[in-house]
């Protein structure tokens, strides 16, 4: 059963109980007042009849020599009853002897004796011949005689009025209950509609549609629940998207890593098998040995970068204790890099150095490795281009120093820019491998930037070149003074 149906039925039950209580109380009160009024009226009437009958008996006594005979008293009661239309009465002597009665036949003698035994002043109700009768008893004050007058009065109209009131109340209650149930159903559906939307959204999310939202905007607890649910759904969607991305990256990582290992290993095994199978010329042996050496060196470089990446991944982003920060000037940094690049590849694409006189707090070794990888990537991008050139610069921008490595090489397509820092991701795999690339360098650079509280920013145009920049805070005067005191 739906919650709205339960709510409607509960409201209808409460309304019915309230109508019953109020209606029965009102009808009961009206009936009690009617019966009390009837008893009071008929009791006064009985006393008037009593006095009239007593007066008749006493009058007859004066004409009969002062003897109270049974026939005389019976005659007096009968005469009064015949002269008073609608009078129903019985005269009892000595408690049980009925000497006159014109009571309805439906009122048996047993019923009459029961009323007499109850005593005078007591009222009784009896249903007889389709009518309801009020039975009252009153003693007659006749000297030396035990006489009781039993009177019956028709109070059917009082009960009929009660029945009519009950019928009217029942009809009104049914109408009010039907209207109340309809209103309760409408209100219940209105109140539970947001819950229905919540249930529908949760079912769709459970089925895999993580874009579902309830979007219930009410200023109550259900609205607050809806907003919390939508926030939770958004968090779940983001988490699922992150997990999907992570799974995809892991699959790409494993596939790329397997390919990176398999390709050189296959070639190395082939050359080794060729050298082992039969004697070769000195030129062939030298070519095979050179190839094995280059591929072994590339595998060693790949393993070194993987180990470095794994080590950096164990450090927490932004933790001051994660890396050893010290003042580093761009001039000193560029000078070290220039010497290293000239020694490693003096004939490679030329590099222009443009320091800006900036000093930053950074881990010198990690920052050196970051810029070195960016320069190597820039040189590979310019390979085969006669006017290829790499520019490494640093400039102050407010409270920050901006390091930039710019080339005029092949550039990176816009759709590849978001993924260039993923492990083993290479825009042009054949060209990258020919230049000794592995797709790990930019991942290392991004991790180093994160440990310094920054990130790499890429700007590239296909055929015109790429610029990779890194923003680091400049060393403040206070930090410089503290460093000077520490060195002293």
N, C-alpha and C positions, 0 to 999 in steps of 0.2 A: 504494500500500500504506500502510495506517495505521501511525502511529508505534508504537502498542501491539503490532501484529503484528510489526513489525521488531524491537522490543525482545524479544518472546517468542521469535522465531526465533533471535535472537542468543544469548539465554540458553540455549535448547535446543541450539544448535550448540556453545557452550562446554561445556555439561554432557555432550554426546555425546563431544566430544574428550577431556574429563577421564575419562569412563568408559572410553573406548577405551584411553587411555594407562595408566590404573590396572589395568584388566582384563587387557590384554595383558601388562603387566609382571608381574602376579601369576601368570597362567597360564604365561608364558614362564619365570618363575623356578621354578615348580613343575615344569615339564617338564624344565628343565635339571638340577634336582636329581634328578629321577627317572632321567634318562639317565645322569648321573654315578654314581648309586648302582648302576644296572644294569651299566654298564661295569666298575665296581669289583668287583661280585659275579661277573660272568661272566669277568672277567680272572682272578680268584682260582680260579674253577672250572676255567678252561683250564689254569692251572698245575698244579692237582691232577691233571687228566687227563694232562697231559704227563708228570708224574712216574710216574704209574701205567703209562703206555705204555712209558716208558723202562725201568721195572723189569721189565715183561713181556719186552721185547726182550732185556734183559741176561740174564734167566732162560733164555730160549730159546737164547741164545748158549752158555750152559754145556752145553746138551744137544746142540748141533749142531756141536761141534768148534771153536767160536770164530769162525765165518764169518758176517758180516752179509750175508745175502742179501736181495734185494728181496722175495722171496716171504715170507721170515720176518718182515720188518718189516711188510709188508702184512697178513699174517696176524695179527700182534700188534694192529695198529690195528683190524682187523675184529673180532677177538675182544672187544676192549674196548668197541667200539661196540655190539655185539650184547648184551653184558652190562649196558650202561648205557642204560636206556630214555630216549628223547628226545635222545640224543647225535647230532649231525650234524657230521661232520668229513671232512677229506680229507688224504691224506699225499702231499706233493710231495717228489721227490728232484731234486737238482741244479737247483732253482729253477723248472723248468717241466714236469717229468715227474710226472704224477699216477699213483700206484700203487694208490691206494684212495680211494673217495669214496662217501659215502651222503648227500651234500648234496641238498636239494630240487632238482627238475629246473628250477625257475624261476631258479636261480642258475647262469648259464652259465659256461662255461670262461673266456670273455673277462672276465667279472666277477671270477672267481677269480684270474686272472693279474693283473688290475689291483690287487687287494688285495695280492698277493704283491710286486708291483713297488713298492708304497708302503712296504714294509719292515716288519719286526717292530715290535710295540709300537704300531702304528697301527690305529685302529678305522674301520670303514666300515659304512654302513647301506644296505640294499637291500630293495626291495619286490618280493616274488615270491609268486605263488599266493595272493594276498589276505592275506599276512602280511608283517610287517616283521622283517628279520633283522639282527643285529649280527654282523659278520665280524671275527674276530681271528686273528692269526697269531703263532706262537711256534716257535722252532727246537728240535729235539730234540738232546740232547747224546749223540750216538752217535759213538764214535771212528772217524774216517776216512770219515764219511758226511755229506753235505749234505742234511739232511732238515728239512722245515718242516711243522708241523701247522697246518692251516687249519680253524677251528671256526666254526660258525654257531649263533647263539642267538636264540631267538624273543623279540623285545621288542615284540610287537604290543600287549600289555597296557599298556605305557607310553604308546604313541601313542593307544590307545583311551582311557586316562585323560585324556590331554591333550584329545582331541576332546570327551569328556564335560564336562570343565571349560569348554571354549570354548562348548559348547551351553548349559550352565547359566549361564555369564556373559552370553551373548547374551540369554537369556530375562530374567535379572535386569536387564540393561541396558535392555531394551525397557520393562520395567515401571517402572524408576526414571526413564527418560527420559520416559515418558508422564506419570508423576506430576509430574516436574519441569516438563514443558511446561505441564501444567494449572496448576500453582502459578505458573509464570512468567506465564502468560496472565492469571491473576487479579490478580497483583501489578502487571503492566503496565497492565491496565485501571484498577486503583486509582490508579496513579501518573499515568496520562495522562487520567483523568477531568477533573481541573481544566483541563488543556490543551484538552480537548474543549469545556468550558464557556467557556473563553476564546475559542475559535474561533467557537462559536455566538454569543456576545455580540458579537464583532467583526463577524460577518456581519450581525447585526441592526442594529448601529449604522451599518454601511456602507449598509444599506437605508433608513436614516432614523429608526430607533427609538432615539433617544438616551437613553432611560430605562433601557436594559438595563445590568445589573451582573452580574459573575461571583459575587461574595460567597463566594469560596473562603477559608476560614479555617484555614490550616495553617501550622505553624511551620517552614517551609522556603523555599527559593528560589522555588518555584511560588506559595506563599502571598504572598511579597513581590511577585512579579510581578503576581499578581491584584490586590493592594491598589493597586499603582501603576497598573494598567490601569483599575481603578474610579475612581481619582482623575483619571486622564486623561479617562475617559468623562464624569465629572462636569464637568471643565473644558470639554470639548467641548460638552456640553449647555448649560452656562452661556453659553459663547461663541456658540453657535448661537441661543440664546434672546435674547442681547443683540443679535446681528446682525438677527434677525427683528424685535425691537423697534425697532432703529435704522432698518431698512427701512420698517417701518410708520410710524414717526415722520416719515421723510423724505417718504413718500408723502402723509401727512397734511399735512406742512408745504407741499409743492408744491401740493396741492389747495387748502389754505386760502389760501395766498399768491395763487394764481391767482384764487380767488374774491374775495379782499380787493381785488385790483387791478381785476378785471373789473367788479365791481358799481359802484363810483364812476365808473370810466372810461366805462362805458356811459351812465350818467346824465349825466355831464358832456358827452359827445358829443351826447346828445339835446338838452340845453338849448342848447349852442353852435349846433347845426344849426338849432334853432328860432329863435334870435336872428339867425342869418345869412340864413335863408330870406326873411323879409319883416319889415317894421317891426312892432314890438309896442308895446303900451301901456307906459307907464313902470312901472306896478306889475308887469307880467309880466317886463319886463327886470330890475327890481330883484330879483324872486324868483329868476329864473334866475341872476343874478350872485351872489346870496347862496349859492345851492346850490353853484354851481361853486367859490366861495371856500371853503365849509365842507369840501367833498370834497377840494379841493386841499390845504387845511390838514391834513386827516386823512391824506392820502397822504404829505405832508411829515413828519408825526409818525411814521407807520409807517416811512418810510425812515430817519428819525433813530434809531428804536429798533433797527431791523435793523443799522444801522452800529454802534451801541453794543454790541449783542449780539455781532456779529462781532469787534469789538475786544476784548471781554472773553473770548471763546472762545480768543483767541491767548495769553492769560495762563495760567500754570500754577497749579493749585490749591495753596493753602497756601504759595506762595513769598513770602518776606518782601519781596523786591525787586519783586514784581509790582504792588503798590499802595503808595501813600505813606501810611503809618500815622502818626497823631499823636493826642495826647490830645483827646478830644471829650467834652464834658459834655452830658448829656441836656437840661438847661435851655436851653443855647445852641442846641442842635439843634432843640428844639421851638419855640423863639422864631422861628428863621428859617423853619421850615415854616409856622408860624401866619401870618406876614406874607405868605408866598407864596400860601397858600391863600385868604386874605382878598382879596388883590389879583386872583387869577385868577377866583374865583367867590364873591363875598361873599354871594350869596343861596342857596348850596348847603346841603346837610345840615350841621348844626352839628358842631363838633369839640370834644371835651373833652380837655384836656392834663393828664397826671398824671405829672410828672417825679419821680424818686426820689432825685435828688442823686447820680447815678452818673457815673463817668468811665471811658471805655473807650478803647483804642487802636484807631483805625479810620481809614479814608480818609473824611474828612468829606463830600466831594462824592458819593462812591458811596453812603454810608450815607443821605445826604439824598435821593438819587434813589430808593433802595430804599423808604424810608418814604413818600415822595411817591406812588409807584406803588401801594403798599398802601392809602394813604388814598383815592386816586382810585377804586380798585376797591371799597373799603368804601362810599364815597358812592354809586357806581352801584348797589350792592346795596340801598341804602336808598331809592333813587329811587321817588317816589310814595307813600312811607309817611309819614303826618303826624307820627308821633313818632320818625322816623328819627334816629339819632344815631351818631356815630363817636367812640370813645375811644382815645386814643393814650397809652400808659403805659410806664414803665420802673421796674423794681424790682431790688434786689440779691437774689441767690439764691446764697449761699455765695461762691465766688470769681468768679461770673458776674453779668452784668447781663442781664436779660430784657426786651427791647423787645416790645411787643404792640400790635397794631392790631385793635380789636374793634368790630363793628357789630351792629345788631339787625335786619338786613335779611332778604333772602329765603333765605339759607343755600345750602349746596352739598350735593347728594346724595352719599351715602357712596361710590357706585360711580364718581363723577367725581373724588373727592379725589386719587387717585394720579396723575391726568393733568393737573391744573390748571396745572402748571408747564411743560407741553409747549408749544412755539411754536404760536401760532394756535389753541390749544384754548380754546374758550369753552363754558361750561355752557349758557347761553341766548344763542345767537348774535344773534338779532334784537334782544334787549334790550341786549346789549353794544354792537352797532353803533349803535343809537339813541343810546347814551350816549357814543359816540366811542371805544369800546374796540376793540382789535385782536388781543388774545390774546398779545401779546408781553411785556406788563408783568411778569407773574409769572415768566416765563422769565428776564428781566433780573434780577429780585430774587433768584431762586435762584442765579444765577451770581455775583452780588455777595456773597451769603452764603457760597458755596463759597470764594471768594477770601479771605474772612476766616476760613476754617477752620470754618464753621458751616453750617447749613441751615435752611430755613423749616419750621416745624411748623404744621399746620393742624388746627383743631378746629371742626366746623360741625354745625349742626342745621337741617334744612330748616324754614323759616318762623320761626326764632328768631335766626339770625345766625351770624356766622363770626368766629373769632379766629385771627389769624396771628401767630406769635411767632418771635423770633430771639434766640439766646443768644450773647453775646460776653463774653470774659474782662474782668473789671474791671482797671483800672490799679492795679498794686501800688505800695506805698510806695517801693520801690527804683526802679521805673520813673518815678514822679513826681519823685523826687530827681534822677534822671538828666536828665529833661526840664527841670527848673528850672535845673540847671547848664548845660545846652545853651543855654537862652534867655539866661542871663547872659553 
